[in-house]
Amino acid sequence: MDPVAIGLGAAVCVLVAVLASQLDPPGRSSDPSMVWEAGVAVGFGAVVVAGPFWLAQGVLTLLAMLDDGGAPAWGLWLWWFVAPVVGWSPGASVVRGVRRARPAREPDLHAVAAAVQQAAIAAWADLAAPPGWELRRTPPLPASWPPAPGGAAVWLCYAERDDTPAAIEVAAPWARITLPADAVVPTVERLEAGVHPLGLQGIRPLAPEDVARPLPGGGALLGALRAGDPDGRLAAALVEWRGRSGLVARHPAVAPHLPPG
């Protein structure tokens, strides 16, 4: 809670209570203490932190004040203070009902993919790789194949650097990024303390159909993975990626996550 907000709310509470106690509504209660307590109840509605709860309590307490029969003072204190604290309040009930009626918000998969990228960049900076090496990351992979709906996602981070115009040097996976099921914050596990080259891989010229059909973005593939890949989009993308990145795709840390074939 913000102490400043509570202090301001308490000051407003006292001011409103004083003003409310000077009112002379029709049917005013014969019990002066009830008038004061009703004013305090209205004032507590100005408290920023718990305003929605105490406002409903204050309205109902005012109705009790206007009833000449009155109510016990201890009952009013329980009604407008204790009840909201423990959740037995009309205001709390309304809030809970609205939250239950509101559809569950799906996580922004593109934002999750961006968080994975940032985690990989931060881990790469800590690795302090020799000059020339560049960070690479696999597409989102299931924990095992085929992917289970709502399952965890895995990315393997590796590295590449130019060697010749027709080949690149590829390093072994040095980190694993895991996104547990239904989570939005990835975790990074270091597999290697440095860059360990695997060998050279030839660069396959891009065919016209490859240019016209690029790999889907990370958010789209992550969505397909979490849905269980019902239309085979993830499988097709991983097969295509394996054709372009065969050296790292055959690594024991990567191969079990790929579709058979």
C-alpha positions, -999 to +999 in steps of 0.1 A: +000+000+000+011+036-007+014+054+027+008+087+010-024+075-006-035+061+028-027+094+046-046+114+020-075+090+021-076+092+059-076+130+058-104+130+033-122+105+054-122+127+085-133+158+064-162+140+048-172+125+081-173+159+097-194+173+068-217+143+068-223+146+105-237+181+100-263+170+075-299+168+086-315+143+063-352+133+067-357+105+091-323+112+107-314+086+133-319+094+169-285+079+177-258+105+171-231+079+170-247+063+140-246+096+121-209+099+128-202+063+118-221+067+086-200+098+078-168+079+084-181+051+062-186+075+034-152+090+040-135+057+038-148+054+003-121+080-006-093+058+005-075+050-028-064+015-020-097+000-007-122+026-022-143+001-042-149-021-012-156+006+014-178+027-010-204-001-012-202-005+026-206+032+031-238+034+010-254+006+028-244+021+062-260+054+052-292+035+045-290+020+080-285+055+094-316+068+078-336+040+094-348+055+127-347+021+143-309+022+141-284-006+144-258-015+171-226+005+168-204-026+169-225-041+140-217-011+118-180-013+125-180-050+115-201-041+085-180-014+069-145-024+081-141-060+090-164-074+062-144-058+034-111-069+049-121-106+049-139-103+015-175-104+028-186-073+010-209-064-018-181-046-035-158-075-032-185-098-046-190-076-076-153-075-083-150-113-081-179-117-104-165-094-130-131-112-129-148-146-133-169-133-162-139-118-180-123-143-204-088-154-196-062-133-213-040-152-237-004-144-234+011-123-262+032-149-279+052-123-299+061-106-266+071-140-252+093-147-282+109-112-278+116-121-241+133-153-252+154-133-277+165-109-249+174-137-226+195-152-254+213-119-260+220-114-223+234-149-220+255-144-251+270-112-237+280-132-205+297-159-227+322-134-240+327-153-273+358-147-294+355-121-322+337-132-353+312-155-337+276-146-339+246-157-318+222-182-334+191-198-319+170-227-330+132-222-336+110-231-307+112-268-301+089-291-280+104-310-250+098-342-271+082-351-304+053-349-311+045-317-291+019-320-264-008-293-263+002-266-238+037-282-233+070-265-226+091-249-253+128-252-257+154-231-277+190-241-281+215-213-285+246-219-307+270-198-327+282-193-363+310-174-380+320-169-416+347-192-430+347-191-468+322-177-493+307-212-495+309-223-459+303-212-423+318-226-391+293-238-366+297-241-328+279-265-305+249-255-285+261-236-255+228-227-237+193-240-234+163-216-230+132-232-215+097-218-213+076-239-190+040-247-199+017-216-196+047-195-185+058-162-200+093-159-184+120-181-199+149-197-180+184-201-193+206-231-186+243-229-196+255-260-215+291-249-223+315-224-207+326-212-241+324-216-279+333-251-291+334-254-329+316-284-345+329-280-380+321-264-413+288-264-430+282-255-466+259-226-475+230-237-496+219-211-521+184-200-516+160-212-542+132-189-554+106-208-535+127-204-503+127-166-508+090-166-514+083-189-483+104-177-454+103-195-420+074-183-399+082-159-370+089-171-335+056-161-321+037-180-348+057-212-343+054-209-305+016-207-309+016-238-331+038-256-305+015-248-276-015-259-296+001-293-303+009-284-339-026-295-352-019-284-388+017-295-390+031-259-394+057-264-368+068-298-382+072-283-417+092-254-404+115-276-384+121-299-413+130-269-434+153-255-407+170-289-403+177-289-441+195-255-438+213-262-404+221-299-406+253-298-385+237-283-354+204-302-360+223-335-356+238-325-323+226-347-294+212-316-276+190-307-305+181-339-324+156-353-299+135-322-301+130-325-339+105-345-359+117-379-371+132-381-405 
